[in-house]
Amino acid sequence: MLRPLLSLLLGSTLLLGVAAPLAVTAVAGRVMPEQAGGSLIRQGDRVLGSALIGQNFEGDEWFHPRPSATSTAPYDASSSAASQQGPTSETLLNAIRERLGDSRNVPADAVTASGSGLDPHISPENARAQVQRVATARNLPATQVAALVERSVEGRELGLLGEPRVNVLRLNLALRQLR
């Protein structure tokens, strides 16, 4: 009785734990090679980052992402986890107050982290709120930087899923190209 059970276990493990994942990976690599490869953004042979994982940008000359909720360092994918802080959490409210400082009327995603703490996108409103600071720091006309933001807005998936958003890495790479 033990032999058929072990044979079934081994067969199921090989089929469902090895063959099926390898088949899905092979099909994904052929059908959607960019997404299957991690949606990496490259400049020549150099990998600059992934369009799916946020990166920390500091300094007034860059558009800033949402605050990161990762524990060890900002946007550390190896320590991604939800903060588990709800709207009544005093810890969350104190973090928001600290991020707000003297500012008021800022987009919510400018002071709150995403669920994973790794979101690479900000809202178009958040990007627009940063235009003047970035333009001043780079000595560029605000209208030129604002136009870049508008060109960087990604619409809803399939026209109806999600919200319009701006990928911060792609926006900052396009910003670097401005003279």
FENUR-V502931 format. One record per residue. N is the residue number from 0. RES is the residue in one small letter. NEAR is the number of other C-alpha atoms within 10 Angstrom. Layout:
BEGIN
n:N res:RES near:NEAR
n:N res:RES near:NEAR
END
This chain:
BEGIN
n:0 res:m near:5
n:1 res:l near:7
n:2 res:r near:8
n:3 res:p near:9
n:4 res:l near:10
n:5 res:l near:11
n:6 res:s near:11
n:7 res:l near:12
n:8 res:l near:12
n:9 res:l near:13
n:10 res:g near:12
n:11 res:s near:13
n:12 res:t near:13
n:13 res:l near:12
n:14 res:l near:13
n:15 res:l near:12
n:16 res:g near:12
n:17 res:v near:11
n:18 res:a near:13
n:19 res:a near:13
n:20 res:p near:12
n:21 res:l near:13
n:22 res:a near:11
n:23 res:v near:11
n:24 res:t near:14
n:25 res:a near:13
n:26 res:v near:13
n:27 res:a near:15
n:28 res:g near:14
n:29 res:r near:11
n:30 res:v near:11
n:31 res:m near:11
n:32 res:p near:14
n:33 res:e near:13
n:34 res:q near:14
n:35 res:a near:15
n:36 res:g near:11
n:37 res:g near:13
n:38 res:s near:15
n:39 res:l near:17
n:40 res:i near:17
n:41 res:r near:11
n:42 res:q near:10
n:43 res:g near:7
n:44 res:d near:6
n:45 res:r near:9
n:46 res:v near:10
n:47 res:l near:15
n:48 res:g near:17
n:49 res:s near:18
n:50 res:a near:19
n:51 res:l near:17
n:52 res:i near:21
n:53 res:g near:25
n:54 res:q near:24
n:55 res:n near:19
n:56 res:f near:15
n:57 res:e near:10
n:58 res:g near:10
n:59 res:d near:15
n:60 res:e near:19
n:61 res:w near:23
n:62 res:f near:25
n:63 res:h near:22
n:64 res:p near:28
n:65 res:r near:26
n:66 res:p near:21
n:67 res:s near:24
n:68 res:a near:23
n:69 res:t near:20
n:70 res:s near:14
n:71 res:t near:11
n:72 res:a near:12
n:73 res:p near:18
n:74 res:y near:24
n:75 res:d near:18
n:76 res:a near:16
n:77 res:s near:10
n:78 res:s near:16
n:79 res:s near:18
n:80 res:a near:15
n:81 res:a near:14
n:82 res:s near:15
n:83 res:q near:8
n:84 res:q near:12
n:85 res:g near:10
n:86 res:p near:8
n:87 res:t near:8
n:88 res:s near:11
n:89 res:e near:11
n:90 res:t near:12
n:91 res:l near:17
n:92 res:l near:15
n:93 res:n near:11
n:94 res:a near:13
n:95 res:i near:17
n:96 res:r near:14
n:97 res:e near:11
n:98 res:r near:14
n:99 res:l near:15
n:100 res:g near:8
n:101 res:d near:7
n:102 res:s near:8
n:103 res:r near:8
n:104 res:n near:7
n:105 res:v near:12
n:106 res:p near:16
n:107 res:a near:14
n:108 res:d near:16
n:109 res:a near:21
n:110 res:v near:19
n:111 res:t near:19
n:112 res:a near:21
n:113 res:s near:19
n:114 res:g near:15
n:115 res:s near:17
n:116 res:g near:25
n:117 res:l near:27
n:118 res:d near:22
n:119 res:p near:23
n:120 res:h near:28
n:121 res:i near:24
n:122 res:s near:22
n:123 res:p near:19
n:124 res:e near:17
n:125 res:n near:22
n:126 res:a near:26
n:127 res:r near:16
n:128 res:a near:17
n:129 res:q near:19
n:130 res:v near:23
n:131 res:q near:17
n:132 res:r near:16
n:133 res:v near:23
n:134 res:a near:20
n:135 res:t near:14
n:136 res:a near:13
n:137 res:r near:18
n:138 res:n near:11
n:139 res:l near:14
n:140 res:p near:13
n:141 res:a near:16
n:142 res:t near:12
n:143 res:q near:13
n:144 res:v near:22
n:145 res:a near:19
n:146 res:a near:12
n:147 res:l near:17
n:148 res:v near:24
n:149 res:e near:13
n:150 res:r near:12
n:151 res:s near:19
n:152 res:v near:18
n:153 res:e near:15
n:154 res:g near:14
n:155 res:r near:12
n:156 res:e near:10
n:157 res:l near:7
n:158 res:g near:9
n:159 res:l near:9
n:160 res:l near:9
n:161 res:g near:10
n:162 res:e near:13
n:163 res:p near:17
n:164 res:r near:19
n:165 res:v near:24
n:166 res:n near:23
n:167 res:v near:28
n:168 res:l near:26
n:169 res:r near:18
n:170 res:l near:19
n:171 res:n near:19
n:172 res:l near:14
n:173 res:a near:15
n:174 res:l near:20
n:175 res:r near:12
n:176 res:q near:7
n:177 res:l near:12
n:178 res:r near:7
END
